Amino acid sequence: MRLFFPFYSSIDRRSLDFGPVDFLQNLEISMGERQYQFSVMYTWLSGSSLQVYLVDCPELFHRSRIYTEDRDEVVRFGLLCRAALESCQLMGWSPEIVHCNDWHTALIPVYLRAFYTWDELLANAKTVLTLHNVGYQGIFASSVLQDLGLGDHLSYFDAEDLRADTVNLLKTGLLHADQLTTVSPTHAEEIQTPEYGMGLDSLLRSRSDSLEGILNGVDYGEWNPANDPLIPFNYSAEDLTGKERNKRALLQDLSLPYDPQAPVLGVVSRLVHQKGIDLLAGAMPGLLHQLDLRLVVLGTGEPRFEALFRSLHRRFPRKVSFYRGYSNELAHRIEAGSDLFLMPSLYEPCGLNQMYSLHYGTVPVVRATGGLADSVQPWESEAGTGTGFLFEEYSSEALTEVLHQALNTFRDQPAWHQLMLNGMGQDFSWTKQVHEYEALYRLMLKRVEGTPSGSQPEL
């Protein structure tokens, strides 16, 4: 396995040992009428012996942000695709499967067919394209095809889009990749419907036999309350005393009064429509007015939603804290110090915070969509089963109703204790989830012409 990333200027070059790949320095690639120069550096994936290759092209990757609105945005990721393939050639390394992610590398299936079929190192490579968020499709004016070196290869692109003077890079990848995946089984079904397909549902339905949903995993090396260095008090399912101490410390640091009977509701999110923030706008003022609870919010996003939480803080200064921006330390402390974690998303391809919450004994309240529906099981009080609270209708009323159910359960301490333990007993580690990708890769290799039926190709 070989991993290729852009060498963004935001990467902390002091934190890792980087070295040049000697024979991959000061290389040139023609992209349309332009020549771009790049070099390849390497380092090691943390905690493993796996090398990571970083494509260093200061002209394209030394920007103030990872993603930009710059005119050459599409060229930045087109170069990443070409540089990865050119590097494989120069390494003399023949990939059996090239795994691409989102529109940014969705052109690799096209580049392989347009430029590399002559080379036996790359001619038989199969491609997987993973959709992490179908709402981001990489739609540009069709003139960018010249900048990408694909002006003479229009047949690979959707004819209707070209007539409208556009190209959709994600759609192009969906058309040409050998296998498609997304990051949860439920979302794989959802995106085949007009409601969630963002205009690509008919194409995704036509490729349903090649589309598989595999739930994301999480890194318990970083997110584990038993040894998390970013929280004041470590704890585990065997000893939960640190959980309440983290709650007290969180509230103290945020200048909110601590009351063991007052539940803390946590939010760590991009403050955008997709995340269901408008539902919080409808539900929270009434709940904060009626009930003794605390709301702790960390995030940034649309100005109207930032204004919402600033307003709630002004109205309820002893109940609401809002931190605009992002702090990794505060994110960990909110997970450890909250009783409930809110994710009322309009759609959620997978979501990770609900998985972190379960591991931290913080009960998630989520809308039953995408990976939220696949990773949170509804609490059944009589049976003592389930890990959280779910609602289906996308409305503030539905969110309010399920929050009342959660808050009523919070008052029943034996039930709440069982609910916390149920969640902490779940396993969403990559150690478990990776096997589904391995099985998919093996199946793809079996399909390669000449592979004997029933054999197990080596990975």
VMD Tcl script that draws the C-alpha trace (Angstrom):
set ca {
  {0.00 0.00 0.00}
  {1.25 3.48 -0.87}
  {-0.51 6.66 0.24}
  {-0.26 9.98 -1.60}
  {-1.26 13.34 -0.12}
  {-0.60 16.98 -1.02}
  {2.22 18.48 1.03}
  {0.14 21.38 2.30}
  {2.03 24.28 3.87}
  {-0.22 23.89 6.94}
  {1.42 20.53 7.76}
  {3.71 20.96 10.75}
  {7.05 20.03 9.29}
  {8.68 20.02 12.73}
  {6.42 17.30 14.14}
  {7.42 14.50 11.75}
  {10.59 13.28 10.10}
  {10.38 14.04 6.38}
  {12.83 12.99 3.71}
  {13.03 13.38 -0.08}
  {12.44 10.47 -2.41}
  {15.73 10.93 -4.25}
  {14.55 9.98 -7.73}
  {11.27 11.94 -7.42}
  {12.66 15.46 -7.19}
  {12.01 18.47 -9.44}
  {9.77 16.52 -11.81}
  {7.64 18.24 -14.41}
  {4.09 17.52 -15.56}
  {2.29 19.18 -18.46}
  {-1.25 20.22 -17.56}
  {-2.73 21.83 -20.63}
  {-0.44 24.64 -21.68}
  {1.28 24.86 -18.29}
  {4.25 23.02 -16.85}
  {4.19 22.31 -13.13}
  {7.15 21.18 -11.10}
  {6.80 18.89 -8.09}
  {8.87 16.75 -5.78}
  {7.86 13.85 -3.54}
  {8.72 13.66 0.14}
  {8.07 10.75 2.49}
  {7.34 10.16 6.14}
  {5.78 7.32 8.14}
  {2.19 6.86 9.22}
  {2.09 7.35 12.97}
  {2.43 4.08 14.86}
  {3.26 2.00 11.80}
  {5.99 1.24 9.29}
  {3.85 2.42 6.36}
  {5.39 5.19 4.29}
  {3.31 8.18 3.26}
  {4.25 10.12 0.14}
  {3.63 13.86 0.01}
  {3.42 15.68 -3.31}
  {5.29 18.95 -2.82}
  {4.24 21.61 -5.32}
  {4.52 24.97 -3.56}
  {2.78 26.82 -6.39}
  {-0.40 24.82 -5.78}
  {-0.30 23.54 -2.20}
  {1.30 26.35 -0.23}
  {-1.94 28.23 0.44}
  {-3.45 29.66 3.60}
  {-6.22 27.04 3.50}
  {-6.48 23.42 2.38}
  {-9.49 24.13 0.16}
  {-9.77 27.45 -1.64}
  {-11.94 29.42 -4.03}
  {-8.93 30.13 -6.23}
  {-9.26 29.88 -10.00}
  {-6.79 26.99 -10.16}
  {-8.51 24.90 -7.46}
  {-9.31 22.13 -9.93}
  {-5.72 22.10 -11.20}
  {-4.40 21.61 -7.66}
  {-6.12 18.25 -7.35}
  {-5.66 17.31 -10.99}
  {-1.93 17.58 -10.37}
  {-2.23 15.40 -7.26}
  {-3.84 12.67 -9.41}
  {-1.22 12.89 -12.13}
  {1.68 13.11 -9.67}
  {0.56 9.98 -7.85}
  {0.35 7.99 -11.09}
  {3.63 9.35 -12.44}
  {5.32 8.48 -9.16}
  {4.10 4.88 -9.38}
  {5.59 4.67 -12.85}
  {8.96 6.00 -11.74}
  {8.94 3.70 -8.70}
  {8.32 0.74 -11.00}
  {5.39 -0.11 -8.75}
  {2.20 -1.60 -10.22}
  {-0.94 -0.88 -8.16}
  {-3.67 -3.48 -8.43}
  {-6.24 -1.09 -6.93}
  {-6.21 2.70 -6.78}
  {-8.55 3.99 -4.05}
  {-9.77 7.54 -4.73}
  {-11.73 9.85 -2.44}
  {-14.34 12.47 -3.40}
  {-14.17 14.74 -6.45}
  {-10.60 15.74 -5.67}
  {-9.21 12.44 -6.95}
  {-12.19 11.30 -9.01}
  {-10.30 11.99 -12.25}
  {-7.87 9.13 -11.66}
  {-10.07 6.58 -13.52}
  {-10.12 8.97 -16.49}
  {-6.40 9.73 -16.38}
  {-5.61 6.01 -16.23}
  {-7.62 5.37 -19.38}
  {-6.59 8.51 -21.24}
  {-2.83 8.47 -20.59}
  {-1.60 5.20 -19.13}
  {-3.11 2.22 -20.96}
  {0.19 1.77 -22.83}
  {2.08 1.07 -19.58}
  {1.68 -2.45 -18.21}
  {2.43 -1.11 -14.73}
  {-0.85 0.82 -14.70}
  {-2.94 -0.62 -17.52}
  {-4.72 -3.19 -15.35}
  {-5.22 -1.08 -12.22}
  {-8.77 -1.17 -10.86}
  {-10.29 1.89 -9.21}
  {-12.46 2.48 -6.15}
  {-14.11 5.85 -5.58}
  {-15.41 6.66 -2.09}
  {-18.06 9.35 -1.68}
  {-17.66 11.06 1.68}
  {-20.22 13.78 0.96}
  {-22.20 13.75 -2.28}
  {-23.10 17.41 -1.71}
  {-19.59 18.43 -2.82}
  {-19.24 17.45 -6.48}
  {-16.48 19.57 -8.00}
  {-18.52 21.41 -10.62}
  {-16.51 23.73 -12.87}
  {-16.74 25.42 -16.24}
  {-15.86 22.99 -19.02}
  {-12.89 25.20 -19.97}
  {-10.98 23.64 -17.07}
  {-10.56 20.48 -19.14}
  {-7.86 22.29 -21.09}
  {-6.11 23.18 -17.82}
  {-6.32 19.52 -16.76}
  {-4.82 18.26 -20.01}
  {-8.11 16.58 -20.93}
  {-9.28 18.90 -23.70}
  {-8.89 16.11 -26.25}
  {-10.75 13.55 -24.14}
  {-14.29 14.97 -23.97}
  {-15.86 11.54 -24.50}
  {-15.16 10.69 -20.86}
  {-17.42 13.48 -19.63}
  {-21.19 13.77 -19.50}
  {-22.43 15.18 -22.82}
  {-25.34 17.07 -21.26}
  {-22.98 18.78 -18.81}
  {-20.66 19.76 -21.66}
  {-23.58 21.29 -23.57}
  {-24.24 23.37 -20.45}
  {-20.55 24.38 -20.44}
  {-19.84 22.54 -17.17}
  {-18.05 19.46 -15.93}
  {-18.87 17.55 -12.77}
  {-15.78 15.73 -11.53}
  {-17.58 13.57 -8.99}
  {-20.09 12.47 -11.62}
  {-17.19 11.65 -13.95}
  {-15.62 9.45 -11.30}
  {-18.93 7.73 -10.63}
  {-19.21 6.94 -14.33}
  {-15.76 5.42 -14.71}
  {-14.58 3.95 -11.39}
  {-14.78 0.16 -11.20}
  {-16.25 0.19 -7.68}
  {-18.08 2.83 -5.65}
  {-18.34 3.06 -1.89}
  {-19.74 5.48 0.63}
  {-19.20 5.72 4.35}
  {-22.27 3.97 5.76}
  {-24.75 1.33 4.54}
  {-27.81 3.54 5.10}
  {-26.27 6.44 3.20}
  {-25.53 4.12 0.27}
  {-29.29 3.56 0.02}
  {-30.20 7.20 0.68}
  {-28.09 8.69 -2.10}
  {-29.98 6.62 -4.64}
  {-33.09 8.72 -3.91}
  {-33.89 12.24 -5.16}
  {-34.01 13.51 -1.57}
  {-30.38 12.68 -0.83}
  {-28.74 12.10 -4.21}
  {-28.03 15.78 -4.93}
  {-28.92 15.30 -8.60}
  {-26.82 12.14 -8.98}
  {-29.42 9.64 -7.76}
  {-30.28 8.23 -11.19}
  {-26.61 7.62 -11.97}
  {-26.10 6.01 -8.56}
  {-29.14 3.78 -9.09}
  {-27.74 2.69 -12.43}
  {-24.53 1.67 -10.64}
  {-26.18 0.14 -7.58}
  {-24.55 -3.25 -8.22}
  {-21.15 -1.56 -7.82}
  {-22.07 0.64 -4.85}
  {-21.38 -0.48 -1.29}
  {-21.74 1.32 2.03}
  {-19.00 0.64 4.59}
  {-19.30 2.38 7.94}
  {-16.35 4.54 8.92}
  {-14.22 3.63 11.88}
  {-12.73 5.84 14.59}
  {-9.31 6.06 16.18}
  {-9.59 4.90 19.78}
  {-5.92 5.70 20.18}
  {-6.92 9.37 20.12}
  {-10.47 9.11 21.44}
  {-10.45 7.01 24.59}
  {-11.52 8.39 27.98}
  {-9.30 5.89 29.77}
  {-6.11 7.56 28.57}
  {-7.16 10.79 26.84}
  {-4.48 13.40 27.73}
  {-6.78 16.29 26.81}
  {-9.35 15.69 29.55}
  {-8.75 16.44 33.24}
  {-9.94 13.10 34.61}
  {-9.63 9.74 32.88}
  {-12.33 7.12 33.33}
  {-13.66 3.88 31.87}
  {-16.74 1.68 31.88}
  {-15.29 -0.08 34.93}
  {-14.85 3.19 36.84}
  {-17.10 6.07 35.78}
  {-16.24 8.45 38.63}
  {-14.16 10.63 36.32}
  {-17.15 11.29 34.06}
  {-18.94 13.54 36.58}
  {-15.66 15.22 37.54}
  {-15.09 16.12 33.88}
  {-18.59 17.59 33.76}
  {-17.90 19.78 36.78}
  {-14.52 20.90 35.37}
  {-15.99 21.71 31.95}
  {-18.74 23.87 33.41}
  {-16.34 25.60 35.76}
  {-13.99 26.52 32.91}
  {-16.94 27.82 30.85}
  {-18.31 29.86 33.78}
  {-21.53 27.86 33.97}
  {-22.94 26.67 37.31}
  {-22.56 22.98 38.08}
  {-25.57 20.99 39.25}
  {-25.42 17.17 39.10}
  {-29.17 17.14 38.39}
  {-28.86 19.50 35.41}
  {-27.86 17.63 32.24}
  {-25.20 19.04 29.93}
  {-25.98 18.96 26.20}
  {-22.92 19.13 23.96}
  {-22.57 20.21 20.31}
  {-19.33 20.05 18.32}
  {-20.16 20.78 14.70}
  {-19.85 22.82 11.59}
  {-22.71 25.29 12.01}
  {-24.39 24.71 8.67}
  {-27.81 23.65 7.44}
  {-26.68 20.07 6.76}
  {-25.98 19.58 10.47}
  {-29.56 20.39 11.47}
  {-28.69 23.59 13.29}
  {-32.01 25.12 12.25}
  {-33.73 22.41 14.30}
  {-31.74 23.49 17.34}
  {-32.86 27.06 16.63}
  {-36.48 25.92 16.92}
  {-36.07 23.57 19.89}
  {-33.52 25.04 22.27}
  {-35.05 28.39 23.32}
  {-38.16 26.70 24.73}
  {-36.20 23.92 26.43}
  {-33.75 26.37 27.99}
  {-36.64 28.50 29.22}
  {-38.53 25.54 30.74}
  {-35.78 23.29 32.08}
  {-32.61 23.49 34.13}
  {-29.99 22.27 31.68}
  {-26.73 23.41 30.12}
  {-25.90 23.79 26.42}
  {-22.23 23.84 25.36}
  {-21.52 24.57 21.68}
  {-18.22 24.49 19.79}
  {-18.17 25.35 16.11}
  {-18.15 27.86 13.30}
  {-20.10 28.21 10.10}
  {-22.99 30.19 8.69}
  {-23.29 33.67 10.26}
  {-26.99 33.15 11.07}
  {-26.21 30.08 13.17}
  {-23.28 31.72 14.93}
  {-25.64 34.61 15.74}
  {-28.17 32.09 17.08}
  {-25.80 30.74 19.71}
  {-24.50 34.17 20.64}
  {-28.12 35.19 21.19}
  {-28.84 32.12 23.32}
  {-25.78 32.89 25.44}
  {-27.01 36.45 26.02}
  {-30.52 35.25 26.91}
  {-29.36 32.37 29.10}
  {-25.86 33.32 30.34}
  {-25.96 30.72 33.14}
  {-27.11 27.93 30.84}
  {-25.38 28.42 27.46}
  {-21.73 28.62 26.39}
  {-20.67 29.20 22.78}
  {-17.08 28.93 21.55}
  {-16.77 30.20 17.99}
  {-14.04 28.35 16.10}
  {-12.44 25.00 16.75}
  {-10.37 23.67 19.62}
  {-9.34 20.02 19.66}
  {-8.85 20.14 23.42}
  {-12.30 21.64 24.00}
  {-13.85 19.06 21.65}
  {-12.42 16.27 23.81}
  {-13.56 17.99 26.99}
  {-17.11 18.44 25.67}
  {-17.26 14.74 24.78}
  {-16.08 13.82 28.28}
  {-18.08 16.41 30.20}
  {-21.47 16.24 28.47}
  {-24.34 13.94 29.35}
  {-25.96 14.17 25.91}
  {-24.48 14.89 22.49}
  {-26.73 16.44 19.81}
  {-26.50 15.60 16.09}
  {-29.87 16.46 14.45}
  {-28.43 16.30 10.92}
  {-30.44 16.78 7.76}
  {-28.13 14.17 6.26}
  {-24.98 12.58 7.62}
  {-22.97 10.25 5.37}
  {-21.34 8.73 8.45}
  {-20.52 11.07 11.31}
  {-17.81 10.42 13.86}
  {-18.82 12.40 16.92}
  {-21.68 10.04 17.76}
  {-19.10 7.21 17.85}
  {-16.77 9.26 20.05}
  {-19.74 10.06 22.30}
  {-20.66 6.42 22.75}
  {-17.09 5.58 23.78}
  {-17.11 8.46 26.30}
  {-20.42 7.43 27.88}
  {-22.09 10.52 26.42}
  {-25.50 9.55 25.09}
  {-26.11 10.67 21.48}
  {-29.37 12.24 20.34}
  {-29.40 11.93 16.55}
  {-31.64 12.02 13.54}
  {-32.05 8.57 11.98}
  {-30.12 9.23 8.79}
  {-26.96 7.86 7.19}
  {-24.26 6.66 9.53}
  {-26.15 8.00 12.56}
  {-28.85 5.41 11.96}
  {-26.21 2.71 11.47}
  {-24.24 3.44 14.64}
  {-26.85 4.45 17.26}
  {-29.51 1.98 18.42}
  {-32.69 3.35 20.02}
  {-32.97 3.02 23.79}
  {-35.59 0.47 24.90}
  {-36.28 1.09 28.57}
  {-38.06 -2.19 29.34}
  {-35.36 -4.34 27.78}
  {-32.48 -2.08 28.85}
  {-31.08 -2.18 25.32}
  {-29.97 0.52 22.93}
  {-27.32 3.21 22.96}
  {-29.07 6.52 22.29}
  {-32.14 8.41 21.10}
  {-33.21 8.79 17.47}
  {-35.92 10.72 15.64}
  {-36.92 10.56 11.98}
  {-39.02 13.58 10.99}
  {-36.86 16.58 10.18}
  {-38.54 19.10 12.44}
  {-37.88 21.02 15.65}
  {-40.97 19.39 17.13}
  {-39.57 15.90 16.58}
  {-36.23 16.95 18.08}
  {-37.97 18.50 21.09}
  {-40.00 15.34 21.67}
  {-36.98 13.03 21.61}
  {-35.02 15.39 23.85}
  {-37.82 15.19 26.44}
  {-37.53 11.38 26.26}
  {-33.78 11.60 26.78}
  {-34.08 14.04 29.67}
  {-36.72 11.88 31.37}
  {-34.36 8.91 31.10}
  {-31.53 11.01 32.54}
  {-33.57 11.40 35.74}
  {-33.72 7.59 36.08}
  {-30.14 7.03 37.16}
  {-30.08 3.20 37.01}
  {-31.46 3.32 33.45}
  {-29.02 6.07 32.50}
  {-26.10 4.11 33.89}
  {-27.09 1.10 31.79}
  {-27.51 3.30 28.72}
  {-24.01 4.71 29.18}
  {-22.49 1.24 29.57}
  {-24.30 0.01 26.46}
  {-22.71 2.77 24.42}
  {-19.26 2.31 25.89}
  {-19.41 -1.37 24.98}
  {-19.71 -0.65 21.24}
  {-16.72 -1.18 18.94}
  {-16.34 1.15 15.97}
  {-12.56 0.89 15.75}
  {-10.81 0.69 12.41}
  {-9.42 -2.64 13.59}
  {-12.95 -3.96 13.09}
  {-14.15 -1.86 10.16}
  {-11.09 -2.35 7.95}
  {-12.00 -5.98 7.28}
  {-14.90 -4.85 5.09}
  {-12.51 -2.91 2.85}
  {-10.16 -5.87 2.69}
  {-13.03 -8.12 1.64}
  {-14.03 -5.63 -1.06}
  {-10.48 -5.41 -2.42}
  {-10.22 -9.21 -2.56}
  {-13.51 -9.42 -4.41}
  {-12.29 -6.85 -6.95}
  {-9.07 -8.78 -7.49}
  {-11.02 -11.98 -8.06}
  {-12.84 -10.24 -10.91}
  {-9.58 -9.50 -12.71}
  {-9.36 -11.64 -15.83}
  {-7.12 -14.62 -15.27}
  {-7.60 -14.84 -11.51}
  {-8.68 -18.43 -10.76}
  {-12.13 -18.68 -9.20}
  {-12.01 -19.19 -5.47}
  {-8.39 -18.08 -5.05}
  {-7.36 -15.52 -2.42}
  {-5.12 -12.89 -4.02}
  {-2.45 -11.43 -1.77}
  {-2.96 -7.83 -0.64}
}
mol new
graphics top color blue
foreach p $ca { graphics top sphere $p radius 0.5 }
foreach p [lrange $ca 0 end-1] q [lrange $ca 1 end] { graphics top cylinder $p $q radius 0.2 }
display resetview
